[in-house]
Amino acid sequence: MGVGTDTIEHSTNNQVLIDGARRCGFECKDIPQNTGGKKHTACGSFCTFGCCIGVKQGTAVTWLAEAERKGAVCIKECRVCSHPALEQTRGLLTEIGE
């Protein structure tokens, strides 16, 4: 899947933080990232909001893309008002298991 730390290139800000923490005796480790083995450059974006250069293999480029290739239709900003597998309880929709 390409999860690892070998392709991480830290931004200047992150590298300053890492170097300072190590000089103070703190241990710093890279968090493995799912980049599909591609080099992840320090783009300055907030990775938790999605990868602006499409390197990180998040939900949008893995599961959802595969689902669409297999015929699923992805609908954003929709509201489910009723469904046979859901039951409304105190204004909340709760899934009913079999």
Buried (B, 14 or more C-beta within 10 A) or exposed (E): EBEEEEBBEBEEEBEEEBEEEEEEEEEEEEEEBBBBEEEBEEEEEEBEEEBEEEBBBBEEBBEEEEEEEEEEEEEEEEEEEEEEEBEEEEEEEEEEEE
